Amino acid sequence: MDWCSTASDSDKMGVTMTSTTQSARGTGGRRADGQGYGLVFFASVLLVIVGCFNLIYGIAAVANSHVFTANAHYVFGSLRTWGWITLIIGVLQLAAAAGVLAGNQLARWFAVAVLGLSAIDQMFFIPAYPFWSLPIIAMDVVALYGLCAYGSRANLEAA
């Protein structure tokens, strides 16, 4: 509720009331007042989940598990090569998630890079197991949105 006072109101009461309503946006179009912290937290939890999935997926690929499509053709390398790459990306995702949950800005940017690499990695894994790669790509994109849209330093410090 906005409180406005006129000269006659302040003369009668002896008190001047001012507006306490503020805009949700700060200067320069940046979000302020800790908005979006829940989405950053959701993105970091999603990063943990995707990291665990990539660990499991990478271990299964390195072990030549039978869940993958037989005789799949890859752009380069083999199933074991992409398994090692996915395993390393999963470990990096878990490390990035720990840093984002701690509120580190460098970890947030590292998580953005690792999520982008994960999405690209899953594009190369589509011949092996398409119905698993597509949901992982979707989760990577949602986590990227959460970290890029609301992960500014002002939002994390305000929370």
Sequence and secondary structure as in RCSB ss.txt:
>XXXX:A:sequence
MDWCSTASDSDKMGVTMTSTTQSARGTGGRRADGQGYGLVFFASVLLVIVGCFNLIYGIAAVANSHVFTANAHYV
FGSLRTWGWITLIIGVLQLAAAAGVLAGNQLARWFAVAVLGLSAIDQMFFIPAYPFWSLPIIAMDVVALYGLCAY
GSRANLEAA
>XXXX:A:secstr
      HHHHHHHS         SB GGG B TTTTHHHHHHHHHHHHHHHHHHHHHHHHHHTT TTS TT   S
SS HHHHHHHHHHHHHHHHHHHHHHHHT HHHHHHHHHHHHHHHHHHHHHTTT HHHHHHHHHHHHHHHHHHHHH
  HHHHHH 
